[in-house]
Amino acid sequence: MGTKIGKEKIKREAGYLYYLGKDGYVWAAPMKNNKTGKKKKVGTEKIAKEKGYFYYLGKDGFVGKAKMKNA
């Protein structure tokens, strides 16, 4: 789908949604079924965002990016 761009491996926890924030760091936000969780920064590597790309945390634990079709 996309290319791996992150060098830091992030361990996933059940009940959290992972995303790349506006500040360039990976954040974990609790899903609706996780009542006790709190939003937290989980990555220490800062990633520079480019326009027209979608950023995600892959199954392997590294940040990746994919070109968006309509951007």
Secondary structure, DSSP 4 states (H G I P E B T S, - for coil): --EE---S-----TTEEEEE-TTSSEEEEE-TT-SS---EE---------TTEEEEE-TTSSEEEEE-TT-
